Amino acid sequence: MLGLNRKDLILFVIVVGLVVFAPFILNPFPEDSGMARFNAGYPDLMQRFVIFGIFAIGFNILFGLTGYLSFGHAAFLGIGSYAGVWMMKLLTVNIVPAIIASTVVAGVFSLVIGFICLRRSGIYFSILTLAFAQMTFALAYSVLTPITAGESGLQLSLNDPRILDGAAGNSIPPANFFGLTMRDGFKWDVGGWVFTFNFGYYFCALLMLIAFYLSIRIFRSPFGMMLRAVKSNQQRMNYTGLNPKPYTLAAFVISGMYAGLAGGLMVAVDPLAGADRMFWTASGEVVLMTILGGAGTLIGPVLGAGMIKYFENIFSRLNERDLNALFDFLPDGLQGVAVSVSQMFVGDGWLLTLGLMFMLVVIFLPGGLVEGGQRLSRLFRRKKKTKEGDPEHHPQPSPHVGE
């Protein structure tokens, strides 16, 4: 079905289920509960989950399959964002031309940059991609300000031509998909819970599912096998007469187009493009997402993107008042100690939490969250076999000849 084997199809169905029922899964606590601050089922954050999931899936095609570590992938995210906003300014606020332009323009830039950077491998490749990303950031921030609007960022205005939309009137029309506004949605109150269903989220989620499906096909294709061969032993590939450069360049371009698509979706839900999206820290973030989730796995980058964005948006908002409410069940003395210690890991210190989590994953789970899930699965299967009388652990007595 869909050209997938049974294992991949089950994985794809699981991802579809998580995406469709995300408003319920991410809102486990009632609105009037003290734990409601840990809910993540609101549109802005859910959109970030799936958009950065696309970004990480694309990066994983390059890093997870070929082993080429890029420190400059945020450049394509930013280029895609600028291309998308310009399509909205020049043509229409319908997001389809913006998304197409974002993907195509990012693909062209990744072709040029990849052709140069892939002349080297290892750390030299990584430094070259970082250099290109920083040059792109500098151009967007201070040199090409007529095109990028510099520090303030590129955004829509009443004076934009929008030749396919006609006159704007007294207000800027919202981004839409053939009339369906991206911020449209509704809320469903059930008891103490409030579930939000947003069109912009489900549109981005649909594209993420398509991107995820394509990544599965790439992983299982002969092209994917060639990329694994590049990662395994590129020198041996050369000895067999195969040139790895076209394969690595194709992987780099595909990865860049995924990043451009993510950038286009960013401006589709919020029509603003800034140079900060191209800074080196944004490139480092997608590296963390991929490694935390599990580089070279299918679902790992999506899990890593969700975890980092959750910590960034939820833990960074916690303050002393929230912590006092959280530890209210403790005696006064212990409560003060717990709040003082926890303050170092939330709010402005949430990066310390992320750093510790990344360190623990790298040390104890080199395969990321996916490896952790596999270990738990093996543990439960082993316990189940033991309870059922697995002959390997509890040999059954041999029957008599007469039996």
C-alpha positions as a Markdown table, in Angstrom:
| # | Residue | x | y | z |
|---|---|---|---|---|
| 1 | Met | 0.0 | 0.0 | 0.0 |
| 2 | Leu | 1.4 | 3.4 | -1.1 |
| 3 | Gly | 4.5 | 1.6 | -2.2 |
| 4 | Leu | 5.5 | 1.0 | 1.5 |
| 5 | Asn | 6.3 | -2.3 | 3.2 |
| 6 | Arg | 4.3 | -3.4 | 6.2 |
| 7 | Lys | 6.7 | -1.9 | 8.8 |
| 8 | Asp | 7.0 | 1.5 | 7.0 |
| 9 | Leu | 3.2 | 1.6 | 6.5 |
| 10 | Ile | 2.6 | 1.1 | 10.2 |
| 11 | Leu | 5.0 | 3.9 | 11.0 |
| 12 | Phe | 3.4 | 6.2 | 8.5 |
| 13 | Val | -0.1 | 5.4 | 10.0 |
| 14 | Ile | 1.2 | 6.2 | 13.5 |
| 15 | Val | 2.6 | 9.5 | 12.4 |
| 16 | Val | -0.7 | 10.3 | 10.6 |
| 17 | Gly | -2.6 | 9.5 | 13.8 |
| 18 | Leu | -0.3 | 11.7 | 15.9 |
| 19 | Val | -0.7 | 14.6 | 13.6 |
| 20 | Val | -4.5 | 14.3 | 13.2 |
| 21 | Phe | -5.2 | 13.9 | 16.9 |
| 22 | Ala | -2.5 | 16.4 | 18.1 |
| 23 | Pro | -5.0 | 18.9 | 19.5 |
| 24 | Phe | -6.1 | 16.2 | 21.9 |
| 25 | Ile | -2.7 | 14.6 | 22.6 |
| 26 | Leu | -1.1 | 18.0 | 23.4 |
| 27 | Asn | -3.8 | 19.1 | 25.7 |
| 28 | Pro | -3.7 | 16.4 | 28.5 |
| 29 | Phe | -4.6 | 18.8 | 31.3 |
| 30 | Pro | -7.9 | 20.7 | 32.0 |
| 31 | Glu | -7.8 | 24.5 | 31.5 |
| 32 | Asp | -8.5 | 25.2 | 35.1 |
| 33 | Ser | -5.7 | 22.8 | 36.3 |
| 34 | Gly | -2.4 | 24.0 | 37.6 |
| 35 | Met | -0.7 | 21.7 | 35.1 |
| 36 | Ala | -2.4 | 23.5 | 32.1 |
| 37 | Arg | 0.7 | 25.6 | 31.6 |
| 38 | Phe | 2.3 | 22.4 | 30.2 |
| 39 | Asn | -0.3 | 22.0 | 27.5 |
| 40 | Ala | 0.9 | 22.6 | 24.0 |
| 41 | Gly | -2.2 | 22.3 | 21.9 |
| 42 | Tyr | -2.5 | 25.8 | 20.7 |
| 43 | Pro | -2.1 | 26.7 | 16.9 |
| 44 | Asp | 1.2 | 28.6 | 16.9 |
| 45 | Leu | 3.1 | 25.9 | 18.7 |
| 46 | Met | 1.5 | 23.0 | 16.8 |
| 47 | Gln | 2.4 | 24.8 | 13.5 |
| 48 | Arg | 6.0 | 25.1 | 14.7 |
| 49 | Phe | 6.1 | 21.4 | 15.5 |
| 50 | Val | 5.2 | 20.3 | 11.9 |
| 51 | Ile | 7.1 | 23.1 | 10.1 |
| 52 | Phe | 10.4 | 22.3 | 12.0 |
| 53 | Gly | 9.6 | 18.7 | 11.5 |
| 54 | Ile | 9.8 | 19.2 | 7.7 |
| 55 | Phe | 13.1 | 21.1 | 8.2 |
| 56 | Ala | 14.5 | 18.3 | 10.3 |
| 57 | Ile | 13.3 | 15.5 | 7.9 |
| 58 | Gly | 15.1 | 17.3 | 5.0 |
| 59 | Phe | 18.3 | 17.7 | 7.0 |
| 60 | Asn | 18.2 | 14.1 | 7.9 |
| 61 | Ile | 18.2 | 13.1 | 4.3 |
| 62 | Leu | 21.6 | 14.8 | 4.0 |
| 63 | Phe | 23.1 | 14.1 | 7.4 |
| 64 | Gly | 21.4 | 10.8 | 8.3 |
| 65 | Leu | 22.0 | 9.1 | 4.9 |
| 66 | Thr | 25.3 | 10.5 | 3.6 |
| 67 | Gly | 27.0 | 11.6 | 6.9 |
| 68 | Tyr | 27.6 | 15.1 | 5.6 |
| 69 | Leu | 27.1 | 17.5 | 8.5 |
| 70 | Ser | 25.9 | 20.9 | 7.3 |
| 71 | Phe | 26.2 | 23.8 | 9.7 |
| 72 | Gly | 24.5 | 26.2 | 7.3 |
| 73 | His | 21.1 | 24.8 | 6.5 |
| 74 | Ala | 19.2 | 27.7 | 8.0 |
| 75 | Ala | 20.4 | 29.8 | 5.0 |
| 76 | Phe | 17.9 | 27.8 | 2.9 |
| 77 | Leu | 15.2 | 28.3 | 5.5 |
| 78 | Gly | 15.7 | 32.0 | 5.4 |
| 79 | Ile | 16.0 | 32.2 | 1.6 |
| 80 | Gly | 12.7 | 30.3 | 1.3 |
| 81 | Ser | 11.0 | 32.7 | 3.7 |
| 82 | Tyr | 12.2 | 35.8 | 1.7 |
| 83 | Ala | 11.0 | 34.2 | -1.5 |
| 84 | Gly | 7.6 | 33.4 | 0.0 |
| 85 | Val | 7.0 | 37.0 | 1.3 |
| 86 | Trp | 8.0 | 38.5 | -2.1 |
| 87 | Met | 5.5 | 36.3 | -3.8 |
| 88 | Met | 2.8 | 37.6 | -1.4 |
| 89 | Lys | 3.9 | 41.1 | -2.0 |
| 90 | Leu | 4.1 | 40.9 | -5.8 |
| 91 | Leu | 1.4 | 38.4 | -6.8 |
| 92 | Thr | -1.1 | 37.3 | -4.2 |
| 93 | Val | -1.6 | 36.4 | -0.6 |
| 94 | Asn | -2.7 | 33.0 | -1.7 |
| 95 | Ile | 0.0 | 30.8 | -0.2 |
| 96 | Val | 0.4 | 28.4 | -3.1 |
| 97 | Pro | 2.7 | 30.6 | -5.2 |
| 98 | Ala | 4.7 | 31.5 | -2.1 |
| 99 | Ile | 5.3 | 27.9 | -1.1 |
| 100 | Ile | 6.3 | 26.9 | -4.7 |
| 101 | Ala | 8.7 | 29.9 | -5.0 |
| 102 | Ser | 10.2 | 29.1 | -1.6 |
| 103 | Thr | 10.9 | 25.5 | -2.5 |
| 104 | Val | 12.3 | 26.3 | -6.0 |
| 105 | Val | 14.4 | 29.3 | -5.0 |
| 106 | Ala | 15.9 | 27.4 | -2.0 |
| 107 | Gly | 16.6 | 24.4 | -4.4 |
| 108 | Val | 18.5 | 26.7 | -6.8 |
| 109 | Phe | 20.6 | 28.2 | -4.0 |
| 110 | Ser | 21.3 | 24.8 | -2.5 |
| 111 | Leu | 22.5 | 23.6 | -6.0 |
| 112 | Val | 25.0 | 26.4 | -6.2 |
| 113 | Ile | 26.2 | 26.2 | -2.6 |
| 114 | Gly | 26.3 | 22.4 | -2.6 |
| 115 | Phe | 28.3 | 22.3 | -5.9 |
| 116 | Ile | 31.0 | 24.4 | -4.1 |
| 117 | Cys | 30.9 | 22.9 | -0.6 |
| 118 | Leu | 30.8 | 19.2 | -1.7 |
| 119 | Arg | 34.3 | 19.6 | -3.2 |
| 120 | Arg | 35.4 | 18.9 | 0.4 |
| 121 | Ser | 34.2 | 16.4 | 3.0 |
| 122 | Gly | 34.3 | 16.0 | 6.7 |
| 123 | Ile | 34.9 | 19.1 | 8.9 |
| 124 | Tyr | 35.9 | 21.1 | 5.8 |
| 125 | Phe | 32.5 | 20.6 | 4.3 |
| 126 | Ser | 30.8 | 21.7 | 7.6 |
| 127 | Ile | 32.9 | 24.8 | 7.9 |
| 128 | Leu | 32.2 | 25.8 | 4.2 |
| 129 | Thr | 28.5 | 25.5 | 4.8 |
| 130 | Leu | 28.7 | 27.6 | 8.0 |
| 131 | Ala | 30.7 | 30.2 | 6.1 |
| 132 | Phe | 28.1 | 30.4 | 3.3 |
| 133 | Ala | 25.3 | 30.6 | 5.9 |
| 134 | Gln | 27.0 | 33.5 | 7.7 |
| 135 | Met | 27.7 | 35.3 | 4.5 |
| 136 | Thr | 24.0 | 34.9 | 3.5 |
| 137 | Phe | 23.0 | 36.2 | 7.0 |
| 138 | Ala | 25.3 | 39.3 | 6.6 |
| 139 | Leu | 23.9 | 40.0 | 3.1 |
| 140 | Ala | 20.3 | 39.8 | 4.4 |
| 141 | Tyr | 21.0 | 41.8 | 7.5 |
| 142 | Ser | 23.0 | 44.8 | 6.2 |
| 143 | Val | 23.9 | 44.7 | 2.5 |
| 144 | Leu | 20.7 | 43.7 | 0.6 |
| 145 | Thr | 18.3 | 45.8 | 2.8 |
| 146 | Pro | 16.3 | 47.0 | -0.3 |
| 147 | Ile | 15.4 | 43.3 | -0.8 |
| 148 | Thr | 15.3 | 42.0 | 2.7 |
| 149 | Ala | 14.4 | 45.1 | 4.8 |
| 150 | Gly | 17.4 | 44.4 | 7.0 |
| 151 | Glu | 17.0 | 44.3 | 10.7 |
| 152 | Ser | 13.2 | 45.0 | 10.7 |
| 153 | Gly | 12.4 | 42.1 | 8.5 |
| 154 | Leu | 10.4 | 41.8 | 5.2 |
| 155 | Gln | 6.6 | 42.0 | 5.6 |
| 156 | Leu | 3.5 | 42.9 | 3.7 |
| 157 | Ser | 2.3 | 46.5 | 3.4 |
| 158 | Leu | -0.7 | 48.3 | 1.8 |
| 159 | Asn | 1.5 | 49.6 | -1.0 |
| 160 | Asp | 2.3 | 46.1 | -2.3 |
| 161 | Pro | 1.2 | 45.6 | -6.0 |
| 162 | Arg | -0.3 | 42.1 | -5.5 |
| 163 | Ile | -1.3 | 42.0 | -9.1 |
| 164 | Leu | -3.4 | 38.9 | -8.8 |
| 165 | Asp | -5.5 | 40.2 | -5.9 |
| 166 | Gly | -6.3 | 43.8 | -7.0 |
| 167 | Ala | -6.7 | 46.7 | -4.6 |
| 168 | Ala | -6.1 | 45.9 | -0.9 |
| 169 | Gly | -8.4 | 48.5 | 0.6 |
| 170 | Asn | -7.7 | 49.8 | 4.0 |
| 171 | Ser | -6.2 | 46.6 | 5.4 |
| 172 | Ile | -3.8 | 43.9 | 4.4 |
| 173 | Pro | -5.6 | 40.7 | 3.4 |
| 174 | Pro | -4.6 | 37.7 | 5.5 |
| 175 | Ala | -2.7 | 34.8 | 4.0 |
| 176 | Asn | -5.1 | 32.2 | 2.6 |
| 177 | Phe | -5.5 | 29.0 | 0.6 |
| 178 | Phe | -8.0 | 29.8 | -2.1 |
| 179 | Gly | -10.1 | 31.7 | 0.4 |
| 180 | Leu | -9.5 | 29.6 | 3.5 |
| 181 | Thr | -7.6 | 31.9 | 5.9 |
| 182 | Met | -4.7 | 30.2 | 7.6 |
| 183 | Arg | -5.7 | 31.5 | 11.0 |
| 184 | Asp | -9.3 | 30.2 | 10.7 |
| 185 | Gly | -10.4 | 27.5 | 13.1 |
| 186 | Phe | -12.7 | 26.7 | 16.0 |
| 187 | Lys | -12.6 | 25.7 | 19.6 |
| 188 | Trp | -14.3 | 22.7 | 21.2 |
| 189 | Asp | -15.1 | 22.8 | 24.9 |
| 190 | Val | -15.4 | 19.4 | 26.6 |
| 191 | Gly | -15.7 | 19.5 | 30.3 |
| 192 | Gly | -12.7 | 21.3 | 31.6 |
| 193 | Trp | -10.7 | 20.9 | 28.3 |
| 194 | Val | -10.6 | 23.3 | 25.4 |
| 195 | Phe | -9.4 | 21.8 | 22.1 |
| 196 | Thr | -8.4 | 24.2 | 19.3 |
| 197 | Phe | -8.6 | 23.1 | 15.6 |
| 198 | Asn | -6.8 | 25.4 | 13.2 |
| 199 | Phe | -6.8 | 25.3 | 9.4 |
| 200 | Gly | -3.2 | 26.6 | 9.2 |
| 201 | Tyr | -2.0 | 23.7 | 11.4 |
| 202 | Tyr | -3.7 | 21.1 | 9.4 |
| 203 | Phe | -2.5 | 22.5 | 6.1 |
| 204 | Cys | 1.1 | 22.5 | 7.3 |
| 205 | Ala | 0.6 | 19.0 | 8.8 |
| 206 | Leu | -0.6 | 17.7 | 5.4 |
| 207 | Leu | 2.6 | 18.9 | 3.8 |
| 208 | Met | 4.6 | 17.4 | 6.6 |
| 209 | Leu | 3.0 | 14.0 | 6.0 |
| 210 | Ile | 3.7 | 14.3 | 2.3 |
| 211 | Ala | 7.3 | 15.2 | 3.1 |
| 212 | Phe | 7.6 | 12.3 | 5.5 |
| 213 | Tyr | 6.2 | 9.9 | 3.0 |
| 214 | Leu | 8.7 | 11.1 | 0.4 |
| 215 | Ser | 11.5 | 10.7 | 2.8 |
| 216 | Ile | 10.4 | 7.0 | 3.4 |
| 217 | Arg | 10.5 | 6.4 | -0.3 |
| 218 | Ile | 13.9 | 8.0 | -0.6 |
| 219 | Phe | 15.3 | 5.9 | 2.3 |
| 220 | Arg | 14.0 | 2.7 | 0.7 |
| 221 | Ser | 15.0 | 3.5 | -2.9 |
| 222 | Pro | 18.2 | 2.5 | -4.7 |
| 223 | Phe | 19.1 | 6.2 | -4.5 |
| 224 | Gly | 18.9 | 5.9 | -0.7 |
| 225 | Met | 21.1 | 2.9 | -0.8 |
| 226 | Met | 23.7 | 4.8 | -2.8 |
| 227 | Leu | 23.6 | 7.6 | -0.1 |
| 228 | Arg | 24.2 | 5.0 | 2.6 |
| 229 | Ala | 27.1 | 3.7 | 0.6 |
| 230 | Val | 28.6 | 7.2 | 0.6 |
| 231 | Lys | 28.3 | 7.3 | 4.4 |
| 232 | Ser | 29.7 | 3.8 | 4.8 |
| 233 | Asn | 32.8 | 4.0 | 2.7 |
| 234 | Gln | 33.1 | 6.7 | 0.0 |
| 235 | Gln | 36.6 | 5.6 | -1.0 |
| 236 | Arg | 35.5 | 2.0 | -1.7 |
| 237 | Met | 32.7 | 3.5 | -3.9 |
| 238 | Asn | 35.3 | 5.3 | -5.9 |
| 239 | Tyr | 37.3 | 2.0 | -6.3 |
| 240 | Thr | 34.2 | 0.4 | -7.8 |
| 241 | Gly | 34.0 | 3.1 | -10.5 |
| 242 | Leu | 31.0 | 4.9 | -9.0 |
| 243 | Asn | 31.2 | 8.7 | -8.7 |
| 244 | Pro | 29.5 | 9.7 | -5.4 |
| 245 | Lys | 29.4 | 13.5 | -6.1 |
| 246 | Pro | 26.1 | 13.5 | -8.1 |
| 247 | Tyr | 24.4 | 11.5 | -5.4 |
| 248 | Thr | 25.6 | 13.8 | -2.6 |
| 249 | Leu | 24.7 | 16.9 | -4.6 |
| 250 | Ala | 21.2 | 15.6 | -5.2 |
| 251 | Ala | 20.8 | 14.8 | -1.5 |
| 252 | Phe | 22.0 | 18.3 | -0.7 |
| 253 | Val | 19.5 | 19.9 | -3.1 |
| 254 | Ile | 16.6 | 17.8 | -1.8 |
| 255 | Ser | 17.5 | 18.7 | 1.7 |
| 256 | Gly | 17.7 | 22.4 | 0.8 |
| 257 | Met | 14.3 | 22.2 | -0.9 |
| 258 | Tyr | 12.8 | 20.7 | 2.3 |
| 259 | Ala | 14.3 | 23.7 | 4.2 |
| 260 | Gly | 12.9 | 26.1 | 1.7 |
| 261 | Leu | 9.4 | 24.5 | 2.0 |
| 262 | Ala | 9.6 | 25.0 | 5.8 |
| 263 | Gly | 10.5 | 28.6 | 5.3 |
| 264 | Gly | 7.6 | 29.1 | 2.9 |
| 265 | Leu | 5.2 | 27.6 | 5.5 |
| 266 | Met | 6.6 | 29.9 | 8.1 |
| 267 | Val | 5.5 | 33.0 | 6.1 |
| 268 | Ala | 2.3 | 31.3 | 5.1 |
| 269 | Val | 1.2 | 31.2 | 8.8 |
| 270 | Asp | 3.0 | 34.5 | 9.6 |
| 271 | Pro | 4.0 | 36.7 | 6.6 |
| 272 | Leu | 7.3 | 38.0 | 8.0 |
| 273 | Ala | 10.8 | 37.1 | 7.0 |
| 274 | Gly | 13.8 | 38.1 | 9.0 |
| 275 | Ala | 17.6 | 37.6 | 8.8 |
| 276 | Asp | 17.6 | 36.0 | 12.3 |
| 277 | Arg | 16.2 | 32.8 | 10.7 |
| 278 | Met | 19.5 | 32.4 | 8.8 |
| 279 | Phe | 21.8 | 32.9 | 11.8 |
| 280 | Trp | 24.2 | 30.0 | 12.7 |
| 281 | Thr | 22.2 | 29.1 | 15.9 |
| 282 | Ala | 19.2 | 28.2 | 13.7 |
| 283 | Ser | 21.4 | 25.8 | 11.8 |
| 284 | Gly | 22.7 | 24.3 | 15.0 |
| 285 | Glu | 19.1 | 23.9 | 16.2 |
| 286 | Val | 18.2 | 21.5 | 13.3 |
| 287 | Val | 21.4 | 19.5 | 14.0 |
| 288 | Leu | 20.2 | 19.1 | 17.6 |
| 289 | Met | 16.7 | 18.1 | 16.5 |
| 290 | Thr | 18.1 | 15.3 | 14.2 |
| 291 | Ile | 20.6 | 13.9 | 16.7 |
| 292 | Leu | 18.1 | 14.0 | 19.7 |
| 293 | Gly | 15.5 | 12.2 | 17.7 |
| 294 | Gly | 17.9 | 9.8 | 16.0 |
| 295 | Ala | 20.0 | 10.6 | 12.9 |
| 296 | Gly | 19.4 | 8.2 | 10.0 |
| 297 | Thr | 16.0 | 7.1 | 11.3 |
| 298 | Leu | 12.7 | 8.0 | 9.7 |
| 299 | Ile | 10.6 | 9.4 | 12.6 |
| 300 | Gly | 13.6 | 10.5 | 14.8 |
| 301 | Pro | 13.9 | 14.1 | 13.3 |
| 302 | Val | 10.2 | 14.7 | 13.8 |
| 303 | Leu | 10.4 | 13.6 | 17.4 |
| 304 | Gly | 13.5 | 15.7 | 18.0 |
| 305 | Ala | 11.9 | 18.8 | 16.4 |
| 306 | Gly | 8.8 | 18.4 | 18.6 |
| 307 | Met | 10.8 | 18.0 | 21.8 |
| 308 | Ile | 13.0 | 21.0 | 21.2 |
| 309 | Lys | 10.1 | 23.3 | 20.2 |
| 310 | Tyr | 8.2 | 22.1 | 23.2 |
| 311 | Phe | 11.0 | 23.0 | 25.6 |
| 312 | Glu | 11.6 | 26.3 | 23.9 |
| 313 | Asn | 8.0 | 27.4 | 24.0 |
| 314 | Ile | 6.8 | 25.8 | 27.3 |
| 315 | Phe | 9.8 | 25.7 | 29.6 |
| 316 | Ser | 11.1 | 29.1 | 28.6 |
| 317 | Arg | 7.8 | 30.7 | 29.7 |
| 318 | Leu | 7.9 | 29.2 | 33.2 |
| 319 | Asn | 8.6 | 31.8 | 36.0 |
| 320 | Glu | 8.9 | 31.9 | 39.7 |
| 321 | Arg | 5.2 | 32.2 | 40.2 |
| 322 | Asp | 4.6 | 29.1 | 38.1 |
| 323 | Leu | 7.2 | 27.1 | 40.0 |
| 324 | Asn | 5.7 | 28.1 | 43.3 |
| 325 | Ala | 2.3 | 26.8 | 42.1 |
| 326 | Leu | 3.9 | 23.6 | 40.8 |
| 327 | Phe | 5.7 | 22.8 | 44.1 |
| 328 | Asp | 2.9 | 24.1 | 46.4 |
| 329 | Phe | 2.5 | 20.6 | 47.8 |
| 330 | Leu | 5.9 | 20.7 | 49.5 |
| 331 | Pro | 6.7 | 22.2 | 52.9 |
| 332 | Asp | 7.7 | 25.9 | 52.8 |
| 333 | Gly | 11.4 | 25.1 | 53.3 |
| 334 | Leu | 11.6 | 22.4 | 50.6 |
| 335 | Gln | 9.4 | 24.5 | 48.3 |
| 336 | Gly | 11.9 | 27.4 | 48.4 |
| 337 | Val | 14.8 | 25.0 | 47.6 |
| 338 | Ala | 12.9 | 23.3 | 44.8 |
| 339 | Val | 11.9 | 26.6 | 43.2 |
| 340 | Ser | 15.5 | 28.0 | 43.5 |
| 341 | Val | 17.0 | 25.0 | 41.9 |
| 342 | Ser | 14.3 | 24.7 | 39.2 |
| 343 | Gln | 14.7 | 28.4 | 38.2 |
| 344 | Met | 18.1 | 27.6 | 36.7 |
| 345 | Phe | 16.5 | 25.2 | 34.2 |
| 346 | Val | 13.4 | 27.2 | 33.1 |
| 347 | Gly | 12.8 | 30.7 | 31.7 |
| 348 | Asp | 16.0 | 32.1 | 30.4 |
| 349 | Gly | 17.8 | 29.0 | 31.6 |
| 350 | Trp | 15.8 | 26.5 | 29.5 |
| 351 | Leu | 18.9 | 26.1 | 27.2 |
| 352 | Leu | 20.7 | 24.6 | 30.2 |
| 353 | Thr | 17.9 | 21.9 | 30.3 |
| 354 | Leu | 18.3 | 21.4 | 26.6 |
| 355 | Gly | 22.1 | 21.1 | 27.0 |
| 356 | Leu | 21.8 | 18.5 | 29.8 |
| 357 | Met | 19.2 | 16.5 | 27.9 |
| 358 | Phe | 21.4 | 16.5 | 24.7 |
| 359 | Met | 24.4 | 15.4 | 26.8 |
| 360 | Leu | 22.5 | 12.5 | 28.4 |
| 361 | Val | 21.1 | 11.4 | 25.0 |
| 362 | Val | 24.5 | 11.4 | 23.3 |
| 363 | Ile | 26.1 | 9.5 | 26.2 |
| 364 | Phe | 23.4 | 6.9 | 27.0 |
| 365 | Leu | 21.3 | 6.9 | 23.8 |
| 366 | Pro | 23.6 | 7.5 | 20.8 |
| 367 | Gly | 20.7 | 6.6 | 18.5 |
| 368 | Gly | 18.5 | 9.3 | 20.0 |
| 369 | Leu | 14.9 | 8.9 | 21.2 |
| 370 | Val | 14.2 | 6.2 | 18.6 |
| 371 | Glu | 16.9 | 4.0 | 20.2 |
| 372 | Gly | 15.3 | 4.7 | 23.6 |
| 373 | Gly | 11.9 | 3.5 | 22.2 |
| 374 | Gln | 13.6 | 0.4 | 20.7 |
| 375 | Arg | 15.2 | -0.5 | 24.0 |
| 376 | Leu | 11.9 | -0.2 | 25.9 |
| 377 | Ser | 10.2 | -2.3 | 23.2 |
| 378 | Arg | 12.9 | -5.0 | 23.5 |
| 379 | Leu | 12.6 | -4.9 | 27.3 |
| 380 | Phe | 8.8 | -5.4 | 27.3 |
| 381 | Arg | 9.1 | -8.2 | 24.8 |
| 382 | Arg | 11.7 | -10.0 | 26.9 |
| 383 | Lys | 9.5 | -9.7 | 30.0 |
| 384 | Lys | 6.5 | -11.1 | 28.0 |
| 385 | Lys | 8.5 | -14.0 | 26.8 |
| 386 | Thr | 9.7 | -14.8 | 30.3 |
| 387 | Lys | 6.2 | -14.8 | 31.7 |
| 388 | Glu | 5.0 | -17.1 | 28.9 |
| 389 | Gly | 7.7 | -19.6 | 29.7 |
| 390 | Asp | 10.2 | -18.9 | 27.0 |
| 391 | Pro | 12.2 | -22.2 | 26.5 |
| 392 | Glu | 15.4 | -20.2 | 26.4 |
| 393 | His | 14.9 | -19.0 | 30.0 |
| 394 | His | 12.6 | -21.6 | 31.5 |
| 395 | Pro | 13.0 | -24.9 | 29.7 |
| 396 | Gln | 10.0 | -27.1 | 29.9 |
| 397 | Pro | 10.5 | -30.8 | 30.9 |
| 398 | Ser | 10.8 | -33.2 | 28.0 |
| 399 | Pro | 7.8 | -35.5 | 27.6 |
| 400 | His | 8.1 | -39.2 | 28.2 |
| 401 | Val | 8.4 | -41.5 | 25.2 |
| 402 | Gly | 4.9 | -42.9 | 25.8 |
| 403 | Glu | 3.4 | -39.3 | 25.7 |
